[in-house]
Amino acid sequence: MKQLTKISLAALALLPAGAFAAEIPVVTPVTPGGDLSISGVIGTIITWVLGLAGGVAVLFLILGGLQYITSSGNKDKAETAKQTILYAVIGLIVIALSFVIVAFVTQNAGKING
């Protein structure tokens, strides 16, 4: 039993080491006080809207989880909660892909004619 405890503690101590394996750059279309071009302003607005939509999707994910927990074995309530969770996850995926597309377009907007 002592061996298992030591191994478990060693494994838990090494867990955070994997979190720093890769650094993911955060792409922001406009820096504060920076790009005031039309594409920069539109990119900033779209980024804010997508962030707000992501927050709403996360709230629906939490709501679906709470509905599922409180369904108390009622199949209809559990099925409704599962659909809420599924649609929230699909929404998060669409929002993430939209953010990637917006970031790509705003970074390359000036390179089209030049």
ChimeraX attribute file (.defattr): number of C-alpha atoms within 10 A of each C-alpha:
attribute: neighborCount
match mode: 1-to-1
recipient: residues
	/A:1	5
	/A:2	7
	/A:3	8
	/A:4	9
	/A:5	10
	/A:6	11
	/A:7	11
	/A:8	11
	/A:9	11
	/A:10	11
	/A:11	11
	/A:12	11
	/A:13	10
	/A:14	10
	/A:15	9
	/A:16	10
	/A:17	9
	/A:18	8
	/A:19	9
	/A:20	8
	/A:21	8
	/A:22	7
	/A:23	7
	/A:24	7
	/A:25	6
	/A:26	7
	/A:27	12
	/A:28	16
	/A:29	22
	/A:30	21
	/A:31	11
	/A:32	8
	/A:33	6
	/A:34	9
	/A:35	13
	/A:36	13
	/A:37	10
	/A:38	10
	/A:39	18
	/A:40	19
	/A:41	15
	/A:42	16
	/A:43	21
	/A:44	22
	/A:45	14
	/A:46	17
	/A:47	20
	/A:48	13
	/A:49	14
	/A:50	19
	/A:51	15
	/A:52	13
	/A:53	15
	/A:54	19
	/A:55	13
	/A:56	15
	/A:57	22
	/A:58	17
	/A:59	13
	/A:60	20
	/A:61	22
	/A:62	15
	/A:63	16
	/A:64	22
	/A:65	17
	/A:66	12
	/A:67	19
	/A:68	21
	/A:69	13
	/A:70	13
	/A:71	16
	/A:72	10
	/A:73	10
	/A:74	10
	/A:75	11
	/A:76	10
	/A:77	16
	/A:78	19
	/A:79	14
	/A:80	15
	/A:81	23
	/A:82	17
	/A:83	13
	/A:84	21
	/A:85	22
	/A:86	15
	/A:87	16
	/A:88	22
	/A:89	16
	/A:90	13
	/A:91	19
	/A:92	20
	/A:93	14
	/A:94	14
	/A:95	19
	/A:96	15
	/A:97	12
	/A:98	15
	/A:99	21
	/A:100	13
	/A:101	12
	/A:102	20
	/A:103	21
	/A:104	13
	/A:105	15
	/A:106	20
	/A:107	17
	/A:108	11
	/A:109	13
	/A:110	10
	/A:111	9
	/A:112	6
	/A:113	5
	/A:114	5
